[in-house]
Amino acid sequence: MTLRATSYRRAESLSDEPFDIVVLDADERHIRRKRITLANGEDILVDFEKPVHLEQGDRLVLEDGRVARVVAAEEELMEVTARDARHLVELAWHIGNRHLAAQIDEARILLRRDRIIRAMLEQLGATVREVTEPFTPAHGAYHAHEH
């Protein structure tokens, strides 16, 4: 019998101890109904009422009451840095104009690796280097963040 997770809890309000973890990349963390595999090899069916963006540390609540912690998988990314804050804003505008998934931090922008986008950013004066780390892109303006 496959266990189901029909609800979740946000990480910021938790003190429970998960029985296992599930490692998902940024795309996989946008989920409504999907079979996924926990680190222990056990399959569960995520079956939410509506699509959800799960974040690092959130919990999947299984029907039997156990919880599994969501871990953001490391992904192959580009780290984009700029000359100064204004330049970073300009780079972010060009990235947003192309509707690319981006994680925008105070001093850098993370994007999925793409040689064409890398060349464009370097032509605009950005410094781009390859990194491997968890990716938490911003959700669009039309996405209401669930809490």
Buried (B, 14 or more C-beta within 10 A) or exposed (E): EEBBBEBBBBBEEBEEEBBBBBBBBBEBBBBEEEEBEBEEEBEBBBBBEEEBBBBBBBBBBBEEEBBBBBBBBEBEBBBBBBEEEEBBEBBBEBBBEEEBBBBBEEEBBBBBBEEEBBEBBEEEEBEBEEBEBBBBBEEEEEEEEEE
